Amino acid sequence: ICEEMKRSVNSADCSCCSIALITSVRCIPNSEENEEVKDIYIRLINDWATRKASKIHSCVFEDLIKRMPSLASVALITPLSEASQSGHSAFIKCESVRLLASIFHGCSTDETLSDKARSIMKESSSNAAKSLSEALTDPSLQKAKHRDEVLHATKHFVNFAKDQKDGVLTESELSSLRETLSTAGNKCKSKGMKQMCKKVCEVISDDVPRRTDDKAKRSKSAKTPKSTKKRKTKK
């Protein structure tokens, strides 16, 4: 099916192959744990993101996100984060960011999402935040249509982070994202986009829980050292 997909003549043909692939994957027990299944989608993203002559369309990954959100969360987050930085064109980078945000925005609210998928999303949040920050400053994504897509993606990701009670990002990661977002918002000509960026920055400052690093936790839990003052000796 994947080989046929790579020879597809148009998006409709690719979409048919995509549905056939998902139907096949559904027959595999515990597909989230199957490394071969994940490798299939990693290779498809790599082909789509790096080859200008690729016949793969983004519908392949959209279909997986909509139809198998748990597998999508496990298999797509890391390669999409990489594609958002190494994609061969502004379109591919922007699409990667959009798909990444779709996972954090749509899949996170799915009641059927597996515990492993939720765990992977939390663990991948730092890389996702870094990818969004880099996309916001990417010179190739400064056209209004691209920048607005990245800004909306950042908004969805921040809303995901806000809903995580234990915190998925550190103070420094959130500060970096907020500063980058604020700078990008200032470049927007649209008043609506400027206002949206301002509100998202406020959410980052006031509403998103902070994750405490293990190093900081150890520092807080460390015992207070004993006094080193010398005892007075009697004359």
C-alpha positions in Angstrom: 0.0 0.0 0.0 2.8 2.4 0.9 4.6 1.7 -2.5 1.3 2.4 -4.3 0.9 5.6 -2.3 4.3 6.8 -3.4 3.2 6.4 -7.0 -0.2 8.1 -6.5 -1.2 10.4 -9.4 -3.1 13.0 -7.3 -4.4 13.7 -3.8 -7.6 11.6 -4.3 -5.5 8.6 -5.2 -3.2 9.2 -2.2 -6.3 9.5 0.1 -7.6 6.1 -1.0 -4.2 4.5 -0.2 -4.3 6.3 3.1 -7.6 4.8 4.1 -6.5 1.4 2.9 -3.3 1.7 5.1 -5.3 2.7 8.2 -7.7 -0.2 7.6 -4.7 -2.6 7.5 -3.2 -1.1 10.6 -6.4 -1.5 12.5 -6.0 -5.3 12.1 -2.7 -5.2 13.9 -3.0 -5.9 17.7 -1.5 -3.1 19.9 -0.5 -1.1 16.9 0.8 1.7 19.2 3.4 -0.7 20.5 4.4 -2.0 17.0 7.7 -0.4 15.9 7.2 -1.4 12.3 3.9 0.5 12.1 5.5 3.7 13.6 8.4 3.3 11.2 6.0 3.2 8.2 4.6 6.6 9.1 8.0 8.0 10.0 9.3 7.1 6.5 6.2 8.5 4.9 6.7 11.9 6.7 10.4 11.9 5.7 9.5 11.3 2.0 6.8 14.0 2.1 9.0 16.5 3.9 12.3 16.1 2.2 11.6 15.1 -1.4 10.3 17.8 -3.8 9.0 15.1 -6.1 7.2 13.2 -3.4 3.7 11.9 -4.2 2.7 11.8 -0.6 0.0 14.3 0.5 -0.7 15.7 4.0 -4.1 13.9 3.9 -2.2 10.7 4.9 -1.3 12.2 8.3 -4.7 14.0 8.7 -6.5 10.7 8.2 -4.4 9.1 10.9 -5.0 11.9 13.4 -8.8 11.8 12.8 -9.2 8.0 12.7 -6.5 6.7 15.1 -5.6 9.6 17.4 -3.7 7.4 19.9 -1.4 6.0 17.2 -1.0 9.5 15.6 0.1 10.9 19.0 2.6 8.1 19.4 4.0 8.0 15.8 3.7 11.5 14.4 4.7 14.1 17.0 8.5 13.6 16.7 8.8 13.4 12.9 6.5 16.3 12.4 8.5 18.4 14.8 11.6 17.6 12.8 9.8 18.3 9.5 8.7 21.7 10.7 12.4 22.7 10.8 13.9 20.6 7.9 11.0 20.6 5.4 12.1 21.4 1.8 9.7 24.3 1.5 7.7 26.9 3.5 4.5 25.0 2.7 5.9 21.7 4.1 7.1 23.5 7.3 3.8 25.2 7.7 1.8 22.1 7.2 4.0 20.2 9.7 3.2 22.9 12.3 -0.5 22.7 11.5 -0.6 18.9 11.8 1.4 19.1 15.0 -1.1 21.5 16.5 -3.9 19.4 15.3 -2.6 16.5 17.5 -2.3 18.6 20.6 -5.6 20.4 20.0 -7.8 17.6 18.7 -6.3 14.3 20.0 -5.8 15.6 23.6 -9.6 16.0 24.1 -10.4 12.6 22.7 -11.9 10.4 25.5 -10.6 7.3 23.8 -7.0 8.4 23.8 -4.7 5.8 25.4 -2.6 6.4 28.5 0.5 5.9 26.4 -0.6 8.5 23.9 -1.3 11.0 26.7 2.1 10.3 28.2 3.9 10.8 24.8 2.2 14.1 24.3 3.3 15.4 27.6 6.9 14.1 27.1 7.0 15.7 23.7 5.8 19.1 24.8 9.3 20.6 25.2 10.2 19.6 21.6 6.9 20.9 20.3 7.4 24.2 22.0 10.9 24.5 20.6 9.6 23.7 17.1 6.9 26.4 17.4 9.4 29.0 18.6 11.7 28.2 15.7 8.8 28.4 13.3 7.8 31.8 14.6 11.3 33.1 13.8 11.9 31.1 10.6 12.6 33.7 7.8 10.8 31.4 5.2 7.5 31.6 7.3 7.2 35.3 7.6 4.5 35.7 4.9 1.2 36.6 6.6 -0.6 33.3 5.6 2.3 31.2 7.0 2.9 33.3 10.1 -0.9 33.3 10.9 -1.0 29.5 10.6 2.0 29.2 13.0 0.4 31.7 15.4 -2.9 29.7 15.5 -0.9 26.5 16.0 0.9 28.1 19.0 -2.5 29.1 20.5 -3.8 25.5 20.3 -0.6 24.2 21.9 -0.7 26.7 24.7 -4.3 25.7 25.4 -3.2 22.1 25.7 -0.4 23.1 28.1 -2.8 25.1 30.2 -5.0 22.0 30.7 -2.1 19.9 32.0 -2.4 20.3 35.8 1.1 18.9 36.5 2.8 21.2 34.0 4.5 20.1 30.8 6.9 23.0 30.3 9.4 24.7 32.5 9.4 28.4 33.4 12.3 29.1 31.0 10.6 27.2 28.1 7.4 29.2 28.6 9.2 32.5 28.9 11.1 31.8 25.7 7.8 30.9 23.9 6.1 33.9 25.2 8.8 36.3 24.1 9.0 34.8 20.7 5.2 34.9 20.3 5.1 38.5 21.5 7.7 39.5 18.9 5.9 37.7 16.2 2.6 39.4 17.2 4.2 42.8 17.0 5.0 42.2 13.3 1.4 41.4 12.5 -0.5 44.0 10.5 -3.9 42.5 11.5 -5.3 44.0 14.7 -7.1 40.7 15.3 -3.9 38.7 15.2 -2.1 41.2 17.4 -4.9 40.9 20.0 -4.8 37.1 19.8 -1.1 37.0 20.4 -1.5 39.3 23.3 -4.1 37.1 24.9 -2.1 33.9 24.4 0.9 35.6 26.0 -1.3 36.5 29.0 -2.4 32.9 29.2 1.2 31.7 29.2 2.0 34.2 32.0 -1.0 33.6 34.2 -2.7 30.3 33.5 -0.2 27.7 32.3 1.1 25.4 35.1 4.9 25.2 35.3 6.9 22.0 35.3 9.5 21.7 37.9 12.8 20.2 36.6 14.2 17.2 38.5 17.2 19.2 39.4 15.1 21.9 41.0 13.0 19.3 42.8 16.2 17.7 44.2 17.4 21.2 45.3 14.2 21.9 47.2 14.1 18.5 48.9 17.7 18.6 49.9 18.3 18.9 53.6 19.6 22.1 55.1 23.4 21.7 55.7 24.5 21.6 59.3 26.1 24.7 60.7 29.8 24.9 60.3 30.3 27.4 63.1 32.9 26.4 65.7 31.8 25.9 69.2 33.1 28.2 71.8 35.7 26.7 74.0 36.0 27.5 77.7 39.1 29.2 78.8 
